[in-house]
Structure formats: C-alpha cells, structure tokens
C-alpha cells in the first residue's frame, strides 16, 4: 500500500491493511507475537479503542489469534472442509494444496463401550476394530482420529496400509461397502495426557472433538469416529443450518 492510498483510510483500516500485508509478505510469521495494545498505541499514535477495533477485525478474519494473559499472535493460514461430506481427511487437505502425513498409532480389536456399541448397533458380545491415527500437517500434529468399526470389516482392513491409504476408500474397496452419509456432532472433549502429548502438547490447552457416524448404502452404521483437533488451529464455522465447516487455523509457538 502506498502513502497516497493510506491518506484515504481511517487509522484502524491502516493498521489492518499494514499488518495484513506484513503477514502476506512473510515478515510476520505464524506464531509471531504482536506488540501489545499499549505498544501499538504508541507506534500508530492511535487511541486504545482504535487499536482494539483493528485487532478485533484481524481476529475475526483469522489473521491473528489472542491468548488471554499472553497477547496476540499471527495465525496460520486457514484450511477448511465440510465435515458432512464423505471425503477422507487427506482428500480435504489435498484439495487445498496441503500434504498430510498419517501415523498409525494402533489397530486392534477391543470390547466397545456402551456408546460405541449402541452407535454401531452391536450385540453385547461383539467386539470392534479400533484404528487410531495421528494427522500431521505442515510438520505439526493437527488431529488425532480414532475410528471404531464392526467385526465384519476386520478381515478387509487388518492387513491394509492405513498410513498411506484412505480408510474410507479401503472400507469401500476391501469390505464391499458403499458409504452414503455421515452424521456429525461437535463436542468439547476431555483429553487424556497421552492424547495431549500426541497432539504436540500445545501451549494453549484448547481442543475440539468432531464425532461422526458413517452409514452404508442400506443406512446401516459402519464407522463410529472421534477426531480430536488442535483447538488453537481449528475454528468451527456454521454456514447454514445443515453445513458445518472446520477452519484449520493458527497458533502459538
């Protein structure tokens, strides 16, 4: 932005445009801490209300994020996907030019709890296949995804590569199942110490759980899943009454 253009902008707009430009050019990088409101007042010769208005709008745009008692930080660029679509995590990330590393944490048969057994319509004596995978984007853990599937899918998945292949695709190709839809719920999860460590033990203890139940072509449940996302990177967006989006953003370092 040149000096002539700056003249016609209000002070808070100048602050917004300048900081946005610095972020776009890479002079301000993700996790960089911004000056305090007091420091910005001095730097811009502006009132506290003007600075706060600019910072509020930058936060709303996802350019920065705030941590109470710590200050304001530059956000990661947002990545979004619709959780209601039957697309794999990797497909959603690749659609936005991002590569995903998947690390298989465990694959085992377990006795399901009541919630899982009810969701998958299992009898009390039936076990489930549990698959847990860590998703890494841009070199940092972003999500820990755990899936539970009925025993009928075990043979088709027990020997498959779950790190380089989509679980959705494997269910369809190896188990002769056509996935039709997913119902999704958003929760505030209780995080175990192990899950926190797998997710990089983020400085800001914020997490978001996306719980999904996926159905086959006959309307029968075939996959109960729980994804725990870094809340310092993910923001839930509701675009209308039926579509949820997750914006994968930013955070501190």
PAZAPA-4460 file (N, C-alpha, C; in steps of 0.05 Angstrom, whole numbers, plus 32768, in hexadecimal, padded with zeros to 4 digits):
% residues 253
    n_x    n_y    n_z   ca_x   ca_y   ca_z    c_x    c_y    c_z   seq   type   mol
   8011   7FE8   8000   8000   8000   8000   8012   8019   8000     1      X     A
   800C   802C   7FED   801D   8044   7FED   8013   805A   7FFF     2      X     A
   8022   806F   8001   801B   8084   8015   8002   8093   800D     3      X     A
   7FFE   8097   7FF3   7FE6   80A5   7FEA   7FCC   8096   7FF1     4      X     A
   7FCD   807B   7FED   7FB6   806B   7FF4   7FB1   806C   8012     5      X     A
   7FC6   806D   8022   7FC3   806D   803F   7FB4   8085   8049     6      X     A
   7FB6   809C   803B   7FAA   80B5   8044   7F8C   80B1   8046     7      X     A
   7F80   80A1   8034   7F63   809F   8032   7F58   8089   8043     8      X     A
   7F68   807C   8053   7F5F   8067   8065   7F5D   8071   8081     9      X     A
   7F49   8068   8090   7F48   806F   80AD   7F60   8061   80BA    10      X     A
   7F67   806B   80D2   7F7F   8061   80E0   7F7C   8042   80E5    11      X     A
   7F65   8039   80EE   7F62   801C   80F4   7F64   800C   80DA    12      X     A
   7F5B   8017   80C3   7F5E   8009   80AA   7F7C   8008   80A1    13      X     A
   7F8A   801D   80A7   7FA7   801E   80A0   7FB5   8008   80B0    14      X     A
   7FAE   8005   80C9   7FBB   7FF0   80DA   7FB4   7FD5   80CF    15      X     A
   7F9B   7FD0   80C8   7F93   7FB6   80BD   7FA2   7FB0   80A3    16      X     A
   7FA2   7FC3   8091   7FAF   7FBE   8077   7FCD   7FBA   807A    17      X     A
   7FD9   7FCA   808B   7FF6   7FC7   808F   7FFE   7FAC   809B    18      X     A
   7FF0   7FA4   80B0   7FF6   7F8A   80BC   7FEF   7F73   80AA    19      X     A
   7FD9   7F75   809B   7FD2   7F60   8088   7FE7   7F5D   8073    20      X     A
   7FF2   7F75   8069   8007   7F74   8055   8021   7F68   8060    21      X     A
   8027   7F6E   8079   803F   7F63   8085   803D   7F44   8088    22      X     A
   8025   7F3B   808E   8020   7F1E   8090   8022   7F11   8075    23      X     A
   8016   7F1E   8061   8016   7F13   8045   8032   7F11   803A    24      X     A
   8043   7F24   8041   805F   7F25   8037   8071   7F13   8047    25      X     A
   8068   7F08   805D   8078   7EF7   806D   808A   7F05   8081    26      X     A
   8087   7F1F   8083   8096   7F2E   8097   808C   7F28   80B3    27      X     A
   8073   7F23   80B5   8067   7F19   80CE   805F   7EFC   80C8    28      X     A
   806A   7EE9   80D7   8066   7ECD   80D2   8054   7EC1   80E7    29      X     A
   8048   7EAA   80E0   8036   7E9C   80F3   8044   7E99   810E    30      X     A
   8035   7E9E   8123   803E   7E9C   813F   804D   7EB5   8148    31      X     A
   8054   7EC7   8136   8062   7EDF   813F   804F   7EEF   8152    32      X     A
   805A   7EF9   8168   804B   7F09   817A   804A   7F26   8171    33      X     A
   8033   7F32   8171   8030   7F4E   8169   8035   7F60   8181    34      X     A
   803C   7F79   817B   803F   7F8C   8192   8025   7F8E   81A2    35      X     A
   8027   7F96   81BB   800F   7F99   81CB   7FFE   7FB1   81C2    36      X     A
   7FE5   7FB3   81CC   7FD4   7FC9   81C4   7FE2   7FE4   81CB    37      X     A
   7FEE   7FE4   81E2   7FFC   7FFD   81EB   8012   8004   81D8    38      X     A
   8022   7FF0   81D0   8038   7FF5   81BD   802D   7FFE   81A2    39      X     A
   8017   7FF2   819A   800C   7FFA   8180   8000   8016   8181    40      X     A
   7FF6   801E   8198   7FEC   8039   819B   8003   804D   8196    41      X     A
   801A   8048   81A1   8031   8059   819E   803B   8058   8181    42      X     A
   803D   8040   8176   8047   803C   815B   8036   804B   8146    43      X     A
   801C   8049   814A   8009   8054   8136   7FFE   806F   813E    44      X     A
   8006   8079   8156   7FFA   8092   815F   7FDC   8092   815E    45      X     A
   7FD1   807C   8169   7FB4   8077   8168   7FA9   8071   8184    46      X     A
   7F90   8074   8187   7F83   806F   81A0   7F81   8051   81A5    47      X     A
   7F7C   8049   81BE   7F78   802D   81C5   7F60   8021   81B7    48      X     A
   7F4A   8031   81B4   7F32   8026   81A7   7F38   8021   8189    49      X     A
   7F48   8032   817C   7F4E   802E   8160   7F5F   8015   815C    50      X     A
   7F73   8011   816D   7F83   7FF9   816C   7F72   7FE0   8171    51      X     A
   7F61   7FE2   8185   7F51   7FCA   818C   7F3E   7FC3   8175    52      X     A
   7F33   7FD7   8167   7F21   7FD3   8150   7F30   7FC5   813A    53      X     A
   7F48   7FCE   8135   7F59   7FC1   8120   7F60   7FA4   8127    54      X     A
   7F67   7FA0   8140   7F6E   7F85   8148   7F56   7F72   8148    55      X     A
   7F3F   7F7D   8150   7F26   7F6D   814F   7F21   7F63   8132    56      X     A
   7F24   7F75   811F   7F1E   7F6E   8103   7F33   7F5B   80F8    57      X     A
   7F4C   7F5E   8100   7F60   7F4B   80F7   7F5B   7F30   8103    58      X     A
   7F51   7F2F   811B   7F4A   7F15   8128   7F32   7F09   8119    59      X     A
   7F1E   7F19   8113   7F06   7F0E   8105   7F0E   7F03   80EA    60      X     A
   7F22   7F0F   80DD   7F2B   7F06   80C3   7F3D   7EED   80C5    61      X     A
   7F45   7EE6   80DD   7F56   7ECF   80E0   7F73   7ED6   80DB    62      X     A
   7F7B   7EEF   80DA   7F96   7EF7   80D5   7FA7   7EF4   80EF    63      X     A
   7F9A   7EF9   8105   7FA8   7EF7   811F   7F96   7EE8   8132    64      X     A
   7FA2   7EE0   8149   7F92   7ED4   815E   7F9D   7EDE   8178    65      X     A
   7F8C   7EDD   818D   7F94   7EE8   81A7   7F94   7ED2   81BC    66      X     A
   7FA7   7ED4   81CE   7FA9   7EC2   81E4   7FA8   7ED3   81FD    67      X     A
   7F93   7ED0   820E   7F90   7EE0   8226   7FAA   7EDF   8237    68      X     A
   7FB3   7EF7   823E   7FCB   7EF9   824E   7FE5   7EF6   8240    69      X     A
   7FE3   7EEF   8226   7FFC   7EEB   8216   7FFF   7F00   8200    70      X     A
   7FE8   7F08   81F4   7FEA   7F1C   81DE   7FDD   7F12   81C5    71      X     A
   7FE4   7F1F   81AF   7FDA   7F18   8194   7FF0   7F0C   8183    72      X     A
   7FE8   7EF8   8173   7FFC   7EEA   8163   7FF2   7EE7   8146    73      X     A
   8005   7EE4   8134   7FFE   7EE1   8118   7FF3   7EC5   8113    74      X     A
   7FDE   7EC3   8105   7FD1   7EA9   8100   7FDE   7E9A   80E8    75      X     A
   7FD8   7E80   80E7   7FDE   7E70   80D0   7FC9   7E76   80BB    76      X     A
   7FCF   7E74   80A1   7FBA   7E76   808C   7FA5   7E62   8091    77      X     A
   7F8C   7E69   808C   7F76   7E57   8092   7F73   7E42   807C    78      X     A
   7F6B   7E2A   8086   7F64   7E14   8074   7F48   7E0C   807C    79      X     A
   7F36   7E08   8069   7F1A   7E02   8071   7F10   7DE9   8062    80      X     A
   7EFE   7DDB   806F   7EF0   7DC6   8061   7ED5   7DC1   806E    81      X     A
   7EC2   7DB6   805F   7EA8   7DB0   8069   7EA9   7D95   8076    82      X     A
   7EA2   7D93   808F   7EA4   7D7A   809D   7E8D   7D67   8096    83      X     A
   7E78   7D71   8089   7E62   7D60   8081   7E67   7D51   8068    84      X     A
   7E7C   7D57   8059   7E82   7D49   8040   7E91   7D30   8046    85      X     A
   7E8C   7D1B   8035   7E9B   7D02   8038   7EB5   7D04   8028    86      X     A
   7EC7   7D13   8033   7EE2   7D16   8028   7EF6   7D10   803D    87      X     A
   7F0C   7D04   8035   7F21   7CFE   8049   7F2E   7D18   8051    88      X     A
   7F3B   7D16   8068   7F4A   7D2D   8073   7F5F   7D36   805F    89      X     A
   7F6D   7D23   8053   7F83   7D29   8040   7F77   7D37   8027    90      X     A
   7F60   7D2E   801E   7F54   7D3A   8007   7F4D   7D57   800C    91      X     A
   7F43   7D5C   8023   7F3B   7D78   802A   7F54   7D8A   802C    92      X     A
   7F6A   7D7F   8036   7F82   7D8F   8038   7F8F   7D93   801C    93      X     A
   7F90   7D7D   800C   7F9B   7D7F   7FF1   7F8C   7D93   7FE0    94      X     A
   7F72   7D94   7FE4   7F62   7DA7   7FD4   7F6A   7DC4   7FD9    95      X     A
   7F78   7DC9   7FEF   7F81   7DE3   7FF5   7FA0   7DE5   7FF4    96      X     A
   7FAC   7DD3   7FE6   7FC8   7DD4   7FE1   7FDA   7DCD   7FF8    97      X     A
   7FD0   7DBD   800B   7FDF   7DB5   8022   7FE4   7D97   8023    98      X     A
   7FFC   7D90   8029   8003   7D74   802C   7FFF   7D6B   8049    99      X     A
   7FF5   7D53   804D   7FF0   7D49   8067   8001   7D30   806C   100      X     A
   800E   7D30   8083   801C   7D17   808C   800A   7D09   80A0   101      X     A
   8006   7CEF   809C   7FF6   7CE0   80AE   8007   7CCB   80BD   102      X     A
   8004   7CCB   80D7   8013   7CB8   80E7   8000   7CA5   80F6   103      X     A
   8002   7C8B   80F0   7FF0   7C78   80FD   7FF9   7C74   811A   104      X     A
   7FE7   7C79   812D   7FED   7C77   8149   7FE6   7C5A   8153   105      X     A
   7FCF   7C51   814B   7FC7   7C36   8153   7FB1   7C2B   8141   106      X     A
   7FB0   7C10   813F   7F9B   7C02   8131   7F96   7BE8   8140   107      X     A
   7F7F   7BE6   814D   7F7A   7BCE   815E   7F5C   7BCA   8161   108      X     A
   7F55   7BB1   8169   7F3A   7BAA   8170   7F36   7BB0   818D   109      X     A
   7F20   7BBD   8194   7F1B   7BC4   81B0   7EFD   7BBE   81B7   110      X     A
   7EF7   7BBE   81D1   7EDC   7BBD   81DA   7ED1   7BDA   81DA   111      X     A
   7EBC   7BE0   81CB   7EB3   7BFB   81C9   7EA4   7C04   81E3   112      X     A
   7EA5   7C1E   81E8   7E94   7C28   81FE   7E77   7C2B   81F4   113      X     A
   7E66   7C33   8206   7E49   7C33   81FF   7E43   7C47   81E8   114      X     A
   7E51   7C5E   81E8   7E4C   7C72   81D3   7E53   7C66   81B7   115      X     A
   7E6A   7C59   81B5   7E73   7C4E   819B   7E61   7C37   8193   116      X     A
   7E5B   7C25   81A5   7E4A   7C0E   819F   7E2E   7C17   8196   117      X     A
   7E23   7C2B   81A3   7E09   7C35   819B   7E0A   7C43   8180   118      X     A
   7E1E   7C53   817B   7E21   7C61   8161   7E23   7C4E   814A   119      X     A
   7E32   7C38   814E   7E36   7C24   8138   7E22   7C0E   8139   120      X     A
   7E0F   7C0F   814A   7DF9   7BFB   814C   7E05   7BDF   8151   121      X     A
   7E17   7BDC   8164   7E25   7BC3   8169   7E17   7BB4   8181   122      X     A
   7E19   7B9A   8180   7E0F   7B8B   8197   7E24   7B8C   81AD   123      X     A
   7E1D   7B86   81C6   7E2F   7B89   81DD   7E49   7B7A   81DA   124      X     A
   7E49   7B63   81CC   7E61   7B53   81CB   7E74   7B5A   81B3   125      X     A
   7E6B   7B6B   81A2   7E7B   7B72   818A   7E92   7B85   8191   126      X     A
   7EA8   7B81   8184   7EBF   7B93   8187   7EC0   7BA6   816F   127      X     A
   7ED2   7BBA   8171   7ED5   7BCD   815B   7EF2   7BD1   8154   128      X     A
   7EF7   7BD8   813B   7F12   7BDF   8132   7F17   7BFC   8138   129      X     A
   7F2B   7C01   8147   7F33   7C1D   814E   7F4C   7C25   813F   130      X     A
   7F4A   7C3B   8130   7F61   7C46   8121   7F65   7C62   812A   131      X     A
   7F7D   7C68   8133   7F84   7C83   813C   7F9B   7C8E   812B   132      X     A
   7F98   7CA5   8120   7FAC   7CB1   810F   7FB1   7CCE   8116   133      X     A
   7FCA   7CD7   8114   7FD1   7CF2   8119   7FD5   7D00   80FE   134      X     A
   7FC9   7D17   80FA   7FCB   7D26   80E2   7FDE   7D3E   80E6   135      X     A
   7FF1   7D40   80D4   8006   7D55   80D7   8005   7D66   80BE   136      X     A
   8002   7D80   80C1   8001   7D93   80AB   8016   7DA8   80AF   137      X     A
   8025   7DAE   809B   803C   7DC1   809C   804F   7DBA   80B3   138      X     A
   8053   7DA0   80B7   8066   7D97   80CB   805D   7D98   80E8   139      X     A
   8044   7D9F   80EC   803A   7DA1   8108   8020   7D90   810B   140      X     A
   801D   7D82   8122   8004   7D73   8127   7FEC   7D85   8126   141      X     A
   7FD8   7D7D   8117   7FBF   7D8D   8115   7FA7   7D7E   8121   142      X     A
   7FA6   7D64   811C   7F8E   7D55   8126   7F96   7D39   812D   143      X     A
   7F88   7D2E   8141   7F8A   7D13   8149   7F6F   7D06   8143   144      X     A
   7F6E   7CF4   8130   7F55   7CE8   8127   7F53   7CCB   812F   145      X     A
   7F3D   7CC4   813C   7F39   7CA9   8145   7F1F   7C9F   8139   146      X     A
   7F20   7C88   812C   7F08   7C7C   811F   7F02   7C61   812B   147      X     A
   7EE9   7C5B   812D   7EDF   7C41   8137   7ECD   7C35   8122   148      X     A
   7ED2   7C1C   811A   7EC3   7C0F   8105   7EBA   7BF3   810D   149      X     A
   7EA4   7BEA   8103   7E99   7BD0   810B   7EAC   7BB9   8102   150      X     A
   7EAA   7BA2   810F   7EBD   7B8C   8109   7EBC   7B82   80EC   151      X     A
   7EA6   7B87   80DE   7EA4   7B7E   80C2   7EB8   7B8C   80B1   152      X     A
   7EC3   7BA2   80B9   7ED7   7BB1   80A9   7EF3   7BA9   80AF   153      X     A
   7EF7   7B99   80C4   7F12   7B93   80CD   7F23   7B86   80B8   154      X     A
   7F1A   7B71   80AB   7F2A   7B63   8097   7F33   7B75   8080   155      X     A
   7F22   7B88   8079   7F28   7B99   8062   7F3C   7BAF   806A   156      X     A
   7F40   7BB4   8083   7F51   7BCA   808C   7F6A   7BC2   809C   157      X     A
   7F6B   7BAA   80A6   7F7F   7BA2   80B9   7F9B   7BA4   80AE   158      X     A
   7F9F   7B9E   8094   7FBA   7B9F   8089   7FBF   7BB6   8076   159      X     A
   7FAC   7BC8   8074   7FAF   7BDE   8062   7FC1   7BF5   806D   160      X     A
   7FCC   7C04   805A   7FDD   7C1B   8062   7FCB   7C32   8069   161      X     A
   7FCA   7C38   8082   7FB8   7C4E   808C   7FC6   7C68   808F   162      X     A
   7FDF   7C6A   8086   7FEE   7C83   8088   7FEE   7C91   806D   163      X     A
   7FEF   7C82   8057   7FF0   7C8F   803D   7FD5   7C8D   802E   164      X     A
   7FC2   7C7D   8038   7FA9   7C79   802A   7F92   7C85   803B   165      X     A
   7F7D   7C8E   802D   7F66   7C99   803A   7F55   7C82   8046   166      X     A
   7F4E   7C85   805F   7F3D   7C71   806D   7F22   7C6F   805F   167      X     A
   7F17   7C85   8057   7EFD   7C85   8049   7EFF   7C74   802F   168      X     A
   7F14   7C78   8020   7F18   7C69   8007   7F1C   7C4C   800C   169      X     A
   7F2B   7C46   8021   7F30   7C29   8028   7F16   7C1B   8030   170      X     A
   7F06   7C29   803F   7EEC   7C1D   8047   7EDB   7C17   802E   171      X     A
   7EDC   7C29   801B   7ECC   7C24   8003   7ED8   7C0F   7FF1   172      X     A
   7EF3   7C10   7FEE   7F00   7BFD   7FDB   7F04   7BE1   7FE7   173      X     A
   7F0C   7BE0   8000   7F13   7BC6   800C   7EFC   7BB9   801B   174      X     A
   7EE8   7BC8   8022   7ED2   7BBD   8032   7EB7   7BBD   8023   175      X     A
   7EB8   7BC5   800A   7EA0   7BC5   7FF9   7E89   7BD5   8006   176      X     A
   7E90   7BED   800E   7E7D   7BFF   801B   7E7D   7C1A   800C   177      X     A
   7E66   7C24   8007   7E64   7C3F   7FFB   7E5B   7C52   8011   178      X     A
   7E6C   7C66   8016   7E65   7C7A   802B   7E51   7C8E   801F   179      X     A
   7E3D   7C94   802F   7E28   7CA5   8025   7E27   7CC1   8032   180      X     A
   7E2B   7CC1   804D   7E2A   7CDB   805A   7E37   7CD9   8076   181      X     A
   7E3C   7CF0   8082   7E46   7CF2   809D   7E36   7D06   80AD   182      X     A
   7E2F   7CFE   80C5   7E24   7D11   80D8   7E3A   7D1A   80EB   183      X     A
   7E3B   7D34   80F0   7E52   7D40   80FF   7E48   7D50   8117   184      X     A
   7E57   7D4D   812D   7E52   7D5C   8145   7E6C   7D6A   814E   185      X     A
   7E69   7D81   815A   7E80   7D8F   8164   7E7F   7D8F   8182   186      X     A
   7E96   7D88   818F   7E97   7D86   81AC   7EAF   7D95   81B7   187      X     A
   7EAE   7D9B   81D0   7EC5   7DA4   81DF   7ED0   7D8C   81ED   188      X     A
   7EE7   7D81   81E4   7EF0   7D67   81EF   7F00   7D69   8209   189      X     A
   7F00   7D53   8216   7F13   7D50   822D   7F2B   7D41   8222   190      X     A
   7F42   7D4E   8224   7F5A   7D44   8217   7F6D   7D36   822B   191      X     A
   7F75   7D1E   8224   7F88   7D10   8234   7FA4   7D1B   8230   192      X     A
   7FB5   7D15   8243   7FD1   7D1E   8241   7FDE   7D13   8228   193      X     A
   7FD9   7CFA   8221   7FE4   7CED   8209   7FDB   7CFC   81F0   194      X     A
   7FC1   7D02   81EF   7FB7   7D10   81D7   7FC3   7D2C   81D5   195      X     A
   7FC6   7D39   81EB   7FD2   7D54   81EB   7FEF   7D52   81E0   196      X     A
   7FFE   7D3E   81E9   801A   7D3B   81E0   801B   7D34   81C2   197      X     A
   8009   7D23   81B9   8008   7D1C   819D   8002   7D35   818B   198      X     A
   7FF2   7D47   8196   7FEB   7D5F   8187   7FFF   7D75   818B   199      X     A
   8016   7D6F   8196   802B   7D83   8198   802B   7D93   81B1   200      X     A
   801A   7D8B   81C5   8019   7D99   81DE   8018   7DB7   81DA   201      X     A
   8004   7DC1   81CB   8003   7DDE   81C5   8003   7DEF   81DD   202      X     A
   800F   7E06   81DB   8011   7E19   81F1   7FF5   7E22   81FA   203      X     A
   7FE3   7E27   81E7   7FC8   7E2E   81ED   7FB7   7E14   81EF   204      X     A
   7FAC   7E0E   8206   7F9E   7DF5   820A   7F82   7DF5   81FF   205      X     A
   7F80   7DF8   81E4   7F66   7DFB   81D7   7F63   7DE3   81C3   206      X     A
   7F4D   7DD5   81C6   7F48   7DBE   81B4   7F2B   7DBD   81AC   207      X     A
   7F26   7DB1   8195   7F0B   7DAF   818A   7F07   7D92   8180   208      X     A
   7EF1   7D86   8187   7EEC   7D6B   817E   7ED5   7D6A   816A   209      X     A
   7EDA   7D5D   8154   7EC6   7D58   813F   7EBF   7D3B   8140   210      X     A
   7EA7   7D35   8147   7E9E   7D19   8149   7E8C   7D13   8131   211      X     A
   7E91   7CFD   8124   7E82   7CF7   810B   7E78   7CDA   810B   212      X     A
   7E62   7CD6   80FE   7E57   7CBC   80FA   7E51   7CB9   80DC   213      X     A
   7E5F   7CA7   80CF   7E5D   7CA3   80B2   7E4C   7C8B   80AC   214      X     A
   7E3C   7C8E   8097   7E28   7C79   8090   7E2E   7C6E   8074   215      X     A
   7E26   7C55   8070   7E2A   7C48   8055   7E11   7C4E   8044   216      X     A
   7E11   7C41   802C   7DFB   7C45   8019   7DE0   7C3C   8023   217      X     A
   7DDF   7C2B   8037   7DC6   7C22   8042   7DBD   7C32   805B   218      X     A
   7DCD   7C46   8061   7DC7   7C57   8078   7DD0   7C4A   8093   219      X     A
   7DE2   7C36   8091   7DEC   7C29   80AA   7E07   7C36   80B2   220      X     A
   7E0B   7C3A   80CC   7E24   7C47   80D5   7E3C   7C34   80D1   221      X     A
   7E52   7C3F   80C6   7E6A   7C2E   80C1   7E83   7C3A   80CD   222      X     A
   7E81   7C53   80D7   7E99   7C5F   80E3   7E91   7C74   80F7   223      X     A
   7E9B   7C71   810F   7E97   7C86   8123   7EB2   7C92   8128   224      X     A
   7EB4   7CAC   8126   7ECF   7CB9   8127   7ECF   7CD1   813A   225      X     A
   7EE6   7CD6   8144   7EEA   7CEE   8155   7F05   7CFA   814E   226      X     A
   7F03   7D12   8144   7F1B   7D21   813D   7F20   7D37   8151   227      X     A
   7F37   7D37   815E   7F3E   7D4D   8170   7F52   7D60   8162   228      X     A
   7F49   7D79   815F   7F59   7D8C   8150   7F66   7DA1   8162   229      X     A
   7F7C   7DAB   815A   7F89   7DC1   8168   7F77   7DD9   8167   230      X     A
   7F6C   7DE0   817E   7F5A   7DF7   817E   7F68   7E11   8178   231      X     A
   7F82   7E12   817A   7F91   7E2A   8173   7F95   7E2C   8155   232      X     A
   7F8C   7E18   8146   7F8E   7E18   8129   7F74   7E15   811B   233      X     A
   7F5F   7E0F   812A   7F46   7E08   811D   7F30   7E1A   8128   234      X     A
   7F1F   7E25   8116   7F08   7E34   811E   7EF0   7E29   8110   235      X     A
   7EDB   7E25   811E   7EC2   7E1A   8113   7EB2   7E31   8106   236      X     A
   7EAB   7E2C   80ED   7E9B   7E40   80DE   7E80   7E32   80D6   237      X     A
   7E6A   7E3F   80DC   7E50   7E35   80D4   7E46   7E48   80BE   238      X     A
   7E45   7E3E   80A5   7E3E   7E4F   808F   7E20   7E50   808B   239      X     A
   7E12   7E3B   8093   7DF5   7E3C   8094   7DEC   7E27   80A8   240      X     A
   7DD2   7E20   80A8   7DC8   7E0F   80BD   7DD1   7DF2   80BA   241      X     A
   7DDD   7DEB   80A3   7DE3   7DCE   809F   7E00   7DC9   8098   242      X     A
   7E10   7DDE   8093   7E2B   7DDA   808A   7E3F   7DE5   809F   243      X     A
   7E51   7DD4   80A8   7E65   7DDC   80BB   7E80   7DDD   80AC   244      X     A
   7E90   7DF0   80B1   7EAB   7DF1   80A6   7EBF   7DF4   80BC   245      X     A
   7ED6   7DE8   80B8   7EEC   7DEC   80CB   7F02   7DFC   80BD   246      X     A
   7F08   7E13   80C9   7F1D   7E23   80BE   7F37   7E1D   80CE   247      X     A
   7F4A   7E12   80C0   7F63   7E0A   80CE   7F75   7E23   80CE   248      X     A
   7F77   7E30   80E5   7F87   7E47   80E6   7FA1   7E43   80F5   249      X     A
   7FA7   7E52   8105   7FBE   7E5E   8111   7FC5   7E57   812E   250      X     A
   7FDD   7E60   8135   7FE2   7E64   8152   7FFF   7E69   815A   251      X     A
   8004   7E65   8173   801D   7E6F   817E   8034   7E5C   817C   252      X     A
   804B   7E67   8182   8062   7E57   8181   8074   7E5D   8198   253      X     A
***
